[in-house]
Amino acid sequence: MPYPDAPHDAMRFETLAVHAGRRPEAATGAVAPPLVLSTTFERDAALAPLGAHTYIRESNPMQTLLEDAVAPLEGGAGALAFASGMAAGVALVQTLPAGAHVLMPDDAYYGWRVVAREFLPQWGLTASFCPMDDLGAVRRALTPATRLVLVESPSNPLLRVSDIAAIAAAARASGARTVVDNTFATPALQRPLDLGADVALHSVTKYFGGHSDVQGGVLVFRSREEAYEKAAHIRHILGAVLAPFNAWLVLRGLRSLAVRVAAHSANALAVARALEKRPAVARVNYPGLPSHPGHAVAARQMSAFGGMLSFHVKAGRDAAIAAVGRARLFVRATSLGCVESLIEHRATSEGAGSTTPQDLIRLSVGLEHPDDLIADLDQALRREPASV
Ligand SMILES: Cc1ncc(COP(=O)(O)O)c(C=O)c1O
């Protein structure tokens, strides 16, 4: 039972995020939700379940609590939580019939290239890649067999911006659904379902969790249509279920999502502006910069530009690797969306088969003071002192 004056659609995102899914706890009066770890749920003498659940893999209280909280934040009719972002995305792909074609961005999160190469053929599915920031290319790449278009905006790691509304309209006209990986933006900045997409995908390992200590994924559906039911069934039977404690941690993280993302965005803009002026830097990829080719589209579909950016080092691969090695405040680690700033030579993180430019450094800008972050990048980008 929600509170009688529960937050509703007319309220702002900040308010919804703080209260989403909150329920009075009649038994204890607890304000933070009690953590229910039980794997199994009791039936009465007539064998009717005492509550809403029977077995953890099918459904469980923590998962339901998180899903009920996340769905309204994306403006969706239903959400499904998974063990990871990839598990969530792959479950959606697995709802497709054999013979279906999936259109993906040519700079998609690198896990998708592995899925397309190694797994889709086994499942009787095909995939192709196109530059999603080029609407003409998207239209040309849609085929009669295309059932799903994956959009990532801003994309990882090139921070390209795709016109979600235009792509969703083109996909729908061609009989395909659109899923938008909204991990970088979060619903605090961008709501793909409002722009016409059918599903929003999140790695909640990133900004939703926010503290580098939990992995999970979520799909949010515009309507509880067939794909929602199929994805729920896939999770139930194949078992990529989010652990209850992880659901609890993600729920705690989303309470502060709005303020964290606002601060991440302000810090990233400051860092991007500073990097743009540095002679060692060839180009900065940040949608908040007017120099970014997707800036106008981003400004239309996002309320701020997020905490992720990447940049190219003029002197190339070895200089980029050396600069990452000199970071002191930025933590040298992959992943993103956490309170601490992270730096990586992205091609090294992606490993064999990476198509990421070798001169590219990716930053997840955290919640430190931006001046300290800029000072760290300045010392990391300095030239090696001449040997004496
Ligand atoms: C944009 C994006 N989507 C999806 C994923 C996959 O998420 P997970 O690691 O939770 O499976 C990642 C992971 O880095 C990501 O950056």
The ligand as an SDF file (V2000), in Angstrom:
LIG
                    3D

 16 16  0  0  0  0  0  0  0  0999 V2000
   26.5250    1.7070  -21.2080 C   0  0  0  0  0  0  0  0  0  0  0  0
   26.5860    0.3480  -20.5580 C   0  0  0  0  0  0  0  0  0  0  0  0
   25.5940   -0.5170  -20.7520 N   0  0  0  0  0  0  0  0  0  0  0  0
   25.6200   -1.7480  -20.1850 C   0  0  0  0  0  0  0  0  0  0  0  0
   26.6790   -2.1630  -19.4150 C   0  0  0  0  0  0  0  0  0  0  0  0
   26.6800   -3.5390  -18.8260 C   0  0  0  0  0  0  0  0  0  0  0  0
   26.3590   -3.4720  -17.4580 O   0  0  0  0  0  0  0  0  0  0  0  0
   26.8090   -4.5810  -16.3940 P   0  0  0  0  0  0  0  0  0  0  0  0
   28.2880   -4.4750  -16.2210 O   0  0  0  0  0  0  0  0  0  0  0  0
   26.0340   -4.2220  -15.1550 O   0  0  0  0  0  0  0  0  0  0  0  0
   26.3980   -5.9040  -16.9450 O   0  0  0  0  0  0  0  0  0  0  0  0
   27.7350   -1.2810  -19.1770 C   0  0  0  0  0  0  0  0  0  0  0  0
   28.8840   -1.7090  -18.3520 C   0  0  0  0  0  0  0  0  0  0  0  0
   29.8910   -1.0370  -18.2610 O   0  0  0  0  0  0  0  0  0  0  0  0
   27.6930    0.0110  -19.7610 C   0  0  0  0  0  0  0  0  0  0  0  0
   28.6940    0.8830  -19.5990 O   0  0  0  0  0  0  0  0  0  0  0  0
  1  2  1  0
  2  3  1  0
  2 15  2  0
  3  4  2  0
  4  5  1  0
  5  6  1  0
  5 12  2  0
  6  7  1  0
  7  8  1  0
  8  9  2  0
  8 10  1  0
  8 11  1  0
 12 13  1  0
 12 15  1  0
 13 14  2  0
 15 16  1  0
M  END
$$$$
